[in-house]
Amino acid sequence: MSGQNRVAGKVIIITGAASGLGKADAQRLAEEGARLVLTDINAEAGQRVADSCDALFVEQDVSSEAGWHELVATTVEQFGRLDGLVNNAGIAHVANIATETTEQWHKILRVHLDGTFFGCRAAVPEMAKSGGGSIINMSSTAALVGISPYLAYSAAKGGIRAMTKSIAMYCREQKNNIRCNSVHPGSISTPMVHNALETLSGIKLMEQDDPEAARKAMGIGEPLDVANMVLFLASDESKHINGAELVVDNGDTIGQSAR
Ligand SMILES: NC(=O)c1ccc[n+]([C@@H]2O[C@H](COP(=O)([O-])OP(=O)(O)OC[C@H]3O[C@@H](n4cnc5c(N)ncnc54)[C@H](O)[C@@H]3O)[C@@H](O)[C@H]2O)c1
C-alpha cells in the first residue's frame, strides 16, 4: 500500500510491536510517515520490526509502572513530542470460570489493564504539552459478547473498553485535544490466534495446504484490517471521534444468521 503521509511527522508509541497486530500497526503507520517508538518484551523480534520501519525500539514490560515513565521520557527526549500511543501489548490464556486460576487471572489483568492504565496515565500530560494526540487502546470483541474460554481476557478487555471512555471524557473536560478510543478486533490471523485455534480446536492454521484460503474460509481477518483502523484513529481524519469503540470483525458480533 502506498503512503500518503496520513500521519506525517506524528510521534507515536506502539506497545507489543514485535508480532501480530502491533507489528502490522508499526509497518502501516511508518508507511504513512509516522516517527515510531516500538516496545515489546521480546527484544530480538522487536528490534527487527523497528529496523524494518526506521523506528526506535525500547524493551519494555507494559505491566511495569517504572518502565512507562522512562519510555515516555526517552520518546520526548528523542523526538521532542508525543502525538500517539497504541496500547496493543497483550497475552491470551484459555480458561473458563471453572478452570481459571488466581495466578493467571492476575497475570492477564496486569498486562492488559495495568499496562493500559500506566500507558494512558504517562502519555496524557506529554500529549497535552504537544497540543493533543490520539490514544488507541486494543480491546477485543471479547469485551462485547460472551466467550466462555476467555474469562480473564474478557474481563480485562471489558475493563479497557470502560477505561477508554473515562479517559475520553476526562480529556474532553480538560479541552486538551487528546482523543481516546478502543479497537475491538474479532479473530485476526496472528500468533496469538493461531495458538488459541490449536488449543481449542486442534487446527494448525499455518500448516494447512493453503493457509490463506483456510483463513478466509474460517472468517479470520488479517493484521492489516486492524492496522488500517489504527492508522485512521492515529490520523487527524478521526479528529471528531472520541471515546468510541471501533469494531473490526466483519460483523461477527452484530447478530445471528437465519437458520
Ligand atoms: N489477534 C486477534 O485476533 C486479536 C483479537 C482481539 C484483540 N487482540 C489484541 O490485540 C493485541 C495484539 O495481539 P496479537 O494477536 O498481535 O498477539 P501476538 O501474540 O502476536 O502479539 C502480542 C505482542 O505483545 C507482546 N507482549 C506480551 N506481553 C507483553 C508485556 N507484558 N509487555 C510488552 N509486550 C508484551 C508479545 O511479546 C507480542 O510481541 C493484544 O492486546 C490482543 O489481546 C487480538
The ligand as an ORCA input file, in Angstrom:
! r2SCAN-3c Opt
* xyz 0 1
  N      -5.327    -11.471     17.038
  C      -6.587    -11.286     17.378
  O      -7.499    -11.913     16.839
  C      -6.968    -10.277     18.430
  C      -8.329    -10.020     18.616
  C      -8.710     -9.087     19.568
  C      -7.753     -8.412     20.288
  N      -6.434     -8.689     20.100
  C      -5.480     -7.940     20.900
  O      -4.509     -7.366     20.052
  C      -3.271     -7.218     20.745
  C      -2.159     -7.862     19.933
  O      -2.406     -9.260     19.829
  P      -1.778    -10.175     18.683
  O      -2.874    -11.024     18.170
  O      -0.978     -9.360     17.753
  O      -0.848    -11.134     19.590
  P       0.689    -11.557     19.423
  O       0.878    -12.598     20.464
  O       1.004    -11.858     18.020
  O       1.475    -10.219     19.822
  C       1.442     -9.696     21.123
  C       2.760     -8.989     21.397
  O       2.687     -8.427     22.719
  C       3.926     -8.688     23.368
  N       3.726     -8.683     24.819
  C       3.114     -9.626     25.586
  N       3.154     -9.280     26.864
  C       3.824     -8.099     26.947
  C       4.189     -7.236     28.013
  N       3.908     -7.539     29.285
  N       4.837     -6.094     27.707
  C       5.161     -5.792     26.433
  N       4.859     -6.582     25.381
  C       4.189     -7.717     25.641
  C       4.366    -10.047     22.839
  O       5.759    -10.276     23.040
  C       3.970     -9.934     21.372
  O       5.003     -9.393     20.591
  C      -3.489     -7.867     22.120
  O      -3.834     -6.889     23.069
  C      -4.659     -8.793     21.874
  O      -5.366     -9.082     23.051
  C      -6.017     -9.611     19.187
*
